[in-house]
Amino acid sequence: MGVALAYIGLKPPVSRPPVPPKAEPVSATDQFGMKPDRLTVEIETIKRGDTFSDLLSPFTVGEDAIAQIVEMAKPVFDIRKLQPGKDLHVYHTGDSLRQVAMAVYEADPTRYVVFDFGDSLHARVVEREVRTSSRSISGSIQNSLYETLEDLRVDPFLAVRMSEVYAWQIDFGRLQVGDKFTVAFEENYVDGKRIGLGRVLASKFTHGQKHFEAFLFAEGEREEYFDSEGNSLRKAFLIAPVEYKRISSRYSGRRFHPVQKRYKAHLGTDYAANPGTPIHATGDGTVTDARYGRANGNFVKIRHNGTYSTQYLHMSKIKGGIRPGTPVRQGDVIGYVGSTGLAQGPHVCYRFWKNGRQVDHLREDLPSVDPLPEAAMADFEIHRDRWRAHLAAQEPVLSRGATAASLAPGI
């Protein structure tokens, strides 16, 4: 065949692979729901001191356009809140001009800001759909609650949530090896990725020989935590006035004073903390004294009612506006940790009066506030019993030296 073709002046055919059809640009949707088509996406990581204009300077976009879109964004996003370490996704033409079409900043896992430099300049915030599921775990503390939660592959921030639930009942700085807990809580997801915690739904915590139950229950517009009898877990007083590192000295009738070098009564509890740590009013009340004293240093005293008063000593400074006659609410900052007066190191000496006599607040059965009304108790008891049964189903796992984690659908 090849010889015949050569004879008549033709070349034999060359074998070539088939030519595929011309590919069209694929318009894929990215993480922000964008279809960039022929646009190129570049990521600019925000550094400390960067302005929006700085971040867009490698690209072609007018200063007037930047100024206009920053102004347009003000009702939905303050451009000054761009955080160092986060990224600005810049969509541009991809040619030598690199003309900016839009930019996207992810403010947090649940929302991002779109700056559109197209035909009409505008800025908008897009909220991602957040899905919530319930999960239950049980654990026994060997080192710390934080480490126990890490071992359970749970966001250890749950320790903070639990300490908030039991802020009036349990001193989480004094947890003991062998303390046990079972807790049901919410986890939030965006696009199948866990982004954080929701609410604690129910919990049982065994601390020492005492059992503390907590049930989140809504009564009308009020939603809060109640014990098994329908009493609010909120007490008239927080258990501690400061986020502390340790209790450096307890209430005692006879203690060796580290500065005065003699034995005397110590009618308060010393909470050692970093200098400048905020000190909070442990209950609602009215400031009766706020000044400097030679022994007490900067201090504040609060009268809560006809029965209770509290005092906070050795502050580095008293918060501005805190003076006699000032009303305060539980949790309000009234000053900052220091070592003024007769103090060796930074701490707050917290003193507690009941009926005019100083007492050890850690041994007091502090009063609750706002129990459930009788009309709500039947619904609460049904709610409580459902959660009790669910939590109890997790507990047997602990007796085998393990931990449990399960979804709690329908609860």
C-alpha positions in Angstrom: 0.0 0.0 0.0 2.8 2.4 0.9 4.6 1.6 -2.3 1.5 2.3 -4.5 0.9 5.6 -2.9 4.5 6.6 -3.4 4.2 5.6 -7.0 1.3 8.1 -7.6 3.0 10.9 -5.6 1.1 10.6 -2.4 2.5 10.1 1.1 1.1 7.5 3.4 -1.2 8.8 6.2 0.4 9.6 9.6 -1.4 8.0 12.6 -2.4 10.8 15.1 -4.6 10.7 18.2 -8.1 12.0 17.9 -8.4 15.8 18.6 -10.7 16.4 21.6 -13.3 19.1 21.4 -12.3 22.5 22.6 -12.9 22.8 26.3 -15.1 25.7 27.5 -14.3 27.5 30.8 -15.8 25.8 33.8 -17.7 28.1 36.1 -17.2 26.5 39.4 -18.7 27.8 42.7 -16.0 28.6 45.3 -16.2 28.7 49.1 -18.0 32.0 49.0 -20.6 30.9 46.5 -18.9 32.9 43.7 -18.6 31.8 40.1 -15.5 33.6 39.0 -15.5 32.4 35.4 -12.4 33.8 33.8 -11.4 35.8 36.9 -8.2 34.9 38.9 -8.3 34.8 42.6 -5.4 35.9 44.7 -5.2 35.9 48.5 -3.7 38.8 50.4 -2.9 38.0 54.1 -3.6 41.0 56.3 -0.6 42.3 58.3 -0.7 44.6 61.3 -1.2 48.2 60.1 -2.5 47.2 56.6 -5.3 49.4 55.2 -7.9 48.2 52.7 -6.1 50.4 50.1 -2.7 48.8 51.0 -4.2 45.3 50.4 -5.5 46.3 46.9 -2.4 48.2 45.9 -0.9 45.3 43.8 -4.0 45.4 41.6 -5.7 47.9 39.3 -8.5 49.7 41.2 -9.1 53.4 41.6 -8.6 55.1 44.9 -12.0 56.8 44.4 -13.7 53.4 44.0 -12.0 52.1 47.2 -13.1 55.2 49.1 -16.7 54.9 47.8 -17.0 51.2 48.6 -15.5 51.7 52.1 -18.2 54.3 52.7 -20.9 52.0 51.4 -19.8 49.2 53.6 -20.2 51.2 56.8 -23.8 50.2 57.5 -22.8 46.5 57.4 -19.1 46.3 58.2 -16.5 48.6 59.7 -13.4 48.2 57.5 -11.2 49.1 60.4 -12.0 45.7 61.9 -9.9 43.8 59.3 -7.9 41.4 61.5 -4.2 40.7 61.1 -3.6 37.1 60.0 -6.9 36.8 58.1 -7.2 36.8 54.3 -8.7 39.1 51.7 -9.6 37.1 48.6 -9.2 39.4 45.6 -10.9 38.5 42.3 -9.2 40.1 39.2 -9.0 39.8 35.4 -5.9 37.8 35.4 -4.2 39.8 32.6 -1.4 42.3 32.9 -3.9 44.9 34.2 -5.2 42.7 37.1 -8.4 44.8 37.2 -10.2 44.1 40.5 -13.8 42.8 40.1 -14.5 42.0 43.7 -12.9 41.3 47.1 -14.1 39.0 49.9 -13.2 39.1 53.6 -14.3 36.3 55.9 -15.2 38.1 59.1 -15.8 34.8 61.0 -16.9 31.2 60.1 -20.5 32.3 59.8 -20.3 35.4 57.7 -18.2 37.1 55.0 -18.2 40.6 53.4 -18.3 41.0 49.6 -16.9 44.2 48.1 -18.2 44.4 44.5 -16.2 46.7 42.1 -18.3 45.8 39.1 -20.6 48.1 37.2 -22.2 49.4 40.4 -20.1 49.6 43.5 -21.7 47.9 46.6 -20.8 46.0 49.7 -22.8 43.3 51.4 -22.5 40.8 54.3 -23.5 37.2 53.5 -24.6 35.0 56.4 -23.8 31.3 56.1 -26.3 28.7 57.2 -25.4 27.3 60.6 -26.6 23.9 61.5 -26.8 22.8 65.1 -26.7 19.2 66.5 -26.8 17.9 70.0 -24.1 15.8 71.5 -23.6 14.1 74.9 -20.4 13.1 76.6 -19.3 11.7 80.0 -16.0 12.0 81.6 -14.0 11.5 84.8 -11.3 14.1 85.7 -7.8 12.8 86.0 -5.8 16.0 85.5 -8.1 18.9 84.6 -11.5 19.4 83.0 -9.8 21.1 80.0 -7.5 18.0 79.3 -10.4 15.6 79.9 -12.5 17.4 77.2 -9.5 17.3 74.8 -9.2 13.6 75.4 -12.8 13.3 74.5 -12.1 15.2 71.2 -14.5 18.0 72.3 -13.8 21.7 72.0 -12.2 22.4 75.4 -14.0 25.7 75.5 -16.9 23.6 76.8 -15.1 23.9 80.1 -15.8 27.6 80.1 -19.4 27.0 79.2 -19.8 24.6 82.1 -18.1 26.9 84.5 -20.6 29.6 83.5 -23.5 27.3 84.1 -22.2 26.4 87.5 -20.7 29.8 88.3 -22.7 30.0 91.5 -22.3 26.3 92.7 -18.9 25.0 91.8 -15.5 26.6 92.2 -13.8 25.2 89.0 -10.4 26.1 90.4 -10.8 23.4 93.0 -12.0 20.4 90.9 -10.6 17.1 92.2 -9.3 14.0 90.5 -12.3 11.6 90.2 -14.9 14.3 89.8 -17.4 13.2 87.2 -19.6 14.9 84.7 -22.2 14.1 82.0 -23.2 16.9 79.8 -25.4 17.4 76.7 -24.6 20.4 74.6 -24.9 21.9 71.1 -22.2 22.0 68.4 -22.5 24.4 65.4 -21.6 23.4 61.9 -21.1 25.3 58.6 -20.8 23.3 55.4 -20.3 20.2 57.5 -17.4 21.7 59.4 -17.6 22.2 63.2 -17.2 25.9 64.0 -17.9 26.1 67.7 -20.2 25.4 70.6 -23.8 26.3 71.2 -25.6 26.0 74.5 -25.2 23.5 77.3 -28.6 21.8 77.4 -28.4 19.7 80.5 -25.6 18.5 82.9 -24.9 16.5 85.9 -21.6 17.2 87.7 -20.3 15.2 90.7 -17.8 17.3 92.7 -16.5 15.6 95.8 -19.6 14.0 97.4 -22.1 16.5 96.0 -24.2 16.1 92.8 -25.1 19.2 90.8 -27.8 19.0 88.1 -28.5 21.7 85.6 -31.4 21.9 83.0 -31.8 24.6 80.5 -35.5 25.5 80.4 -37.6 28.2 78.8 -40.4 29.8 80.8 -42.1 32.5 78.7 -39.3 34.7 77.3 -37.0 33.6 80.1 -34.5 30.8 79.4 -32.0 29.8 82.0 -30.6 26.9 84.1 -32.5 25.3 86.9 -31.8 22.5 89.4 -34.0 19.5 89.8 -36.4 21.4 92.0 -36.9 24.2 89.6 -34.7 26.7 91.5 -32.6 29.0 89.3 -28.9 28.1 89.3 -28.3 31.8 89.5 -27.4 32.7 93.0 -27.5 36.1 94.6 -23.7 36.0 94.6 -21.0 34.7 92.3 -18.6 32.2 93.9 -15.5 34.3 93.1 -15.0 37.9 92.2 -12.2 37.4 89.7 -10.7 34.9 87.2 -7.9 33.6 89.5 -4.9 31.3 89.3 -5.2 29.9 92.9 -6.6 30.6 96.3 -3.5 31.9 98.1 -5.1 32.2 101.6 -8.4 31.1 103.0 -10.8 32.4 105.7 -9.1 31.6 109.0 -9.4 32.6 112.7 -5.6 32.4 113.0 -3.2 33.0 110.1 0.5 34.1 110.0 0.4 37.5 108.2 3.1 37.5 105.6 3.7 41.3 105.9 3.1 42.0 109.6 4.9 38.7 110.6 2.4 37.8 113.3 -0.6 35.6 113.8 -4.1 37.2 113.4 -7.5 36.4 112.0 -7.9 36.4 108.2 -11.6 37.0 107.7 -11.6 36.7 103.9 -10.5 34.7 100.9 -7.4 35.7 98.9 -7.6 35.0 95.1 -4.2 35.3 93.4 -4.4 36.6 89.9 -2.4 38.5 87.3 -2.0 42.3 87.9 -4.8 44.2 86.1 -7.2 41.3 86.0 -10.8 42.7 86.2 -12.5 42.4 89.6 -16.3 41.9 89.4 -19.1 42.7 91.8 -20.4 39.3 93.0 -23.9 40.5 93.4 -26.3 43.4 92.8 -26.0 46.2 95.2 -24.9 49.8 96.0 -21.3 50.9 96.6 -20.9 52.2 100.2 -17.1 52.8 100.2 -14.4 53.1 97.5 -11.1 54.6 98.6 -7.5 53.9 99.6 -6.7 52.5 103.1 -3.3 51.9 104.6 -3.9 48.2 105.2 -6.5 47.5 102.6 -5.0 49.5 99.8 -7.5 50.5 97.1 -10.8 48.8 98.1 -14.5 48.8 97.3 -17.3 47.8 99.6 -20.9 47.0 98.4 -24.1 46.6 100.4 -26.4 44.1 98.6 -29.4 44.2 100.9 -30.2 44.2 104.6 -28.4 40.9 105.1 -25.3 40.8 102.9 -22.3 43.0 102.1 -19.0 42.3 100.3 -15.6 44.0 100.2 -12.7 43.8 97.6 -9.2 44.7 98.8 -5.7 45.5 97.4 -6.8 46.7 93.9 -4.3 48.3 91.6 -7.0 50.9 90.9 -10.7 51.3 91.4 -12.6 51.5 88.1 -13.7 55.0 87.1 -17.2 55.9 88.2 -17.2 53.5 91.1 -17.9 55.7 94.2 -20.3 55.6 97.2 -23.9 55.6 96.1 -23.1 53.9 92.7 -25.5 51.0 91.9 -23.8 47.9 90.5 -25.1 44.7 89.0 -23.7 41.2 89.4 -20.7 40.8 87.2 -19.9 44.5 86.7 -16.2 45.4 86.8 -15.4 47.5 89.9 -11.6 47.5 89.9 -8.5 45.7 88.9 -6.1 43.2 90.7 -3.1 44.8 92.4 -1.0 44.6 95.6 -1.7 47.9 97.3 -1.8 48.2 101.0 -0.4 45.3 103.2 -0.1 42.8 100.4 2.9 40.8 99.2 1.7 39.9 95.7 -1.1 40.6 93.3 -4.4 39.3 94.6 -7.9 40.3 95.7 -8.9 39.7 99.3 -12.7 39.0 99.1 -14.6 39.6 102.3 -18.2 38.7 103.0 -20.7 39.9 105.7 -23.9 38.2 106.7 -26.1 40.1 109.2 -23.1 42.3 110.1 -20.7 39.5 110.8 -17.9 38.4 108.5 -18.3 34.8 107.4 -16.6 32.3 105.0 -18.5 32.7 101.8 -17.3 29.3 100.5 -19.2 27.6 103.4 -22.4 29.6 103.0 -25.5 28.2 101.3 -26.1 31.2 99.2 -29.7 32.1 98.2 -31.1 31.4 94.8 -33.0 33.9 92.8 -36.3 33.6 90.8 -37.4 30.0 91.1 -39.9 28.7 88.5 -43.6 29.6 89.2 -45.8 26.8 90.3 -47.7 27.0 86.9 -44.5 26.0 85.0 -43.5 23.1 87.2 -45.4 20.4 85.4 -43.8 21.2 82.1 -40.4 21.6 83.7 -40.6 18.2 85.4 -41.4 16.5 82.1 -38.4 18.3 80.5 -36.2 17.4 83.5 -37.1 13.7 83.4 -36.4 13.4 79.7 -32.9 14.9 80.1 -32.2 12.9 83.3 -33.0 9.7 81.4 -30.7 10.7 78.5 -27.8 11.7 80.8 -28.2 8.5 82.9 -27.8 6.4 79.7 -24.2 7.8 79.3 -23.1 7.1 82.9 -22.6 3.3 82.9 -19.7 3.8 80.4 -17.7 5.5 83.1 -17.8 2.4 85.3 -15.9 0.6 82.6 -13.2 3.2 82.6 -14.1 4.7 79.3 -16.0 7.7 78.0 -19.1 8.1 76.0 -20.1 10.4 73.1 -23.4 10.2 71.2 -25.9 12.3 69.3 -29.1 13.2 71.1 -31.7 13.4 68.4 -35.1 14.6 69.2 -34.3 16.1 72.6 
